[in-house]
Amino acid sequence: MAHNQEPAAKTRIVKFNGQDFHSLRDHCLSRGLLFEDETFPAETSSIGVQLLQGKNLSSLKWYRPQDLLEGKSEPHFILEGASRFDIQQGEAGDCWFLAALGSLTQNPEHLQKILMDQSFDHQYAGIFRFRFWQCGQWVEVVVDDRLPVINKKYLFVHPLSNNQEFWPCLLEKAYAKFHGSYLHLHYGYLPDALVDLTGGVVTSIDLHSSTSDLVMMVKTAAMAGSLMTCATPAGPTGEALSMENGLVSQHAYTVTGAEQVQYRRGWEDLIRLWNPWGNTEWRGRWRDGSSEWQETHDKRKSQLYENKDDGEFWMSCHDFQENFSCLYICNRFPINLDHKNRLHERWSQMMFKNRVIPGNTAEGLQKDTQYIFSVPESLEGNNVIVSFNVMPQNLKAENEKFPLNFHVFKVDPQFQHFRERLPSTFFSQFRNAGQGIATKTKCNLTKCFTLRPGTYVVVASAYREAVEFLLRIFLKIPDNDRNLGSNFNLRTLKASLPENDSEQRMFYRYAWQGLDIDATQLQSLLNQEFLKGSPGDTFSLDECRSIVALMDLKVNGRLDQEEFSRLWRRLVCCQRVFQNTQNNSGVFLSSDLWKAVKDTDFLAGISINKELLDLMALRYSDSSGRVSFPSLVCFLMRLEGTAKTFRNLSKDGKGLYLTKMEWMNLVMYN
């Protein structure tokens, strides 16, 4: 166990500055006002004086989109879907944020969690809201829609003239407010933006040393729903400047695709990038309009290539690796590709929020925080990833140094009986910390380790002041745990779970951002965590859809952590019933369904007749009369749901009246 550990609870929505969107919007609507945000005022302080140097400040105005368009067209929040091509960078050096955002647009489901449903038509009050991830929780930021302009020219991200979509401008404003001002977006770190937009973990690939097939690497990561970005190194001036080859120095790009294309008598590996400027493209081989595109006879040419000045371009993988040094891949779990570009998809995760007390771990002072974990098996490559995220409020503008440090030590047997905290004698001068590959940014510090089996401790300390942080420890699970054996074996489920143990960790492992899980994620969870057996003994997707529908109180097709906890308790009960009812050969027969109903705690007071029991035997058993554990779970939970629904809808307990649509809604979903 970790010392003073506080695993992160259910991911919740935090209101930035205590501002509630619905209250503020309803207040404005009831009074016929347009929202003006006093916490991020339409003043130079919200921009930053350095970004306004050399500009005529008397011409600085803040206008709403309707006023900027002067009635010539109507503003839209989103028109025909959000796209990276809706984004055009302004005068802030926030390409690091916009490149990450450009990648997020390729994943509409996750982009929607940031943007939500908003418009300039329905209940418009000049107020919009967006969500960003911060140390294990989503933070909702509200802004008014006044945008800074000088001589009616946009200072920052601006909409394209042909569609007038304002979601990128307003999202950028919310992110500026989230960080303090537009100036605070002027130069930053790609991994920080990727984490803020997803809550994922970033894996960095060294393009100079990687021997992997780059095309397959990008394709495999894209199939896993990853965000991908890269950046050019700084030039002599340290500014973002266009170079002769068309690339921009010290500039972030979105990786939007990769392909092998037929060229002459062979194949050429290509990668596609997008520039957040919305223009300025690569001028080398495979550029737009190049002889390479004219010569290729690849049948996919018309689908892959379009000669447009929209900031997107192809280049050869060789040129990509010559001009870029690192590829950033962000996903909810580490994307660790082996030499064959196979995904190591299974990771367990431990998540902790805490405060670190300043201290020096080398001297073993009682001013550090310790987290103990175990590596059960030896695996090739990086098998442990330790990631710290700190609250931006802990950072000082004058100090770019990450405010905490940590080491990972192996705990030898003589110290393993210390479950709460290792004594100072553990930290001797002869004890070396594990060496990991580190990626450090302003708000994130991640290290990848290759560790042998054993017990380890993460020891973290702050340099000066106390630091609020989120710690995530990712442990790779052996591939053979995923292979289903020939003999059915239900893993033990604890009927009484200690706080912060399997249930919560399991939910975090499979839920996107810890918010909720859908039927596909539930299927993976049940089959990979609970069951081993032939395919007929595992939970099917249809069974998981049924379970979600039965437990889904919000009727949104997903289970949040509270709903999952209710499901967990029922699984524990079903497991006990299944094991206690099996015959001597370990088989559960349909003739024992009556006993299962009788012994199931959550079916107390519910009874069924023989006619229904016979029908259920036909429905849930195979041709030999055998009932699998997934079938038993579905039967018992459906019986509970059906009985409770009748009890809730019936006025006299004998019958009920439903309209046609009520009946169809009830039986078609639940």
Secondary structure, DSSP 4 states (H G I P E B T S, - for coil): --TT--B--S--EEEGGG--HHHHHHHHHHHT-----TTS-SSGGGT-GGGGTTS-GGGEEEE-HHHHHTTSS--BS-SSS--GGG----SS--HHHHHHHHHHTT-HHHHHHHH-S--SSTT--SEEEEEEEETTEEEEEEEES-EEEETTEESS----TTT-B-HHHHHHHHHHHHHTSSGGGSS--HHHHHHHHH--EEEEEETTT--S-HHHHHHHHHHTT-EEEEEPPP-TT-S--B-TTS-BTT-EEEEEEEEEEEETTEEEEEEEEE-TTS-----STT-TT-HHHHH---TTHHHH-----SSEEEEEHHHHHHH--EEEEEESS---B-TT--B---EEEEEEEEEEPB--GGGT-S-SEEEEEEE-S--SS--EEEEEEE-GGG--TT--S-SEEEEEEEE-GGGTT--S---GGGS-TTPPPPP-EEEE-SSEEEEEE---SEEEEEEEEESSS-EEEEEEEEEEPPGGGTS--SS-EEPP--SSPPTTSHHHHHHHHHSBTTTEE-HHHHHHHHHHHTEES-GGGSPPHHHHHHHHHHH-TT-SS-EEHHHHHHHHHHHHHHHHHHHHH--TTS--BGGGHHHHHHH-GGGTT----HHHHHHHHHHHS-TTSB--HHHHHHHHHHHHHHHHHHHHH-SSSS-----HHHHHHHHHH-
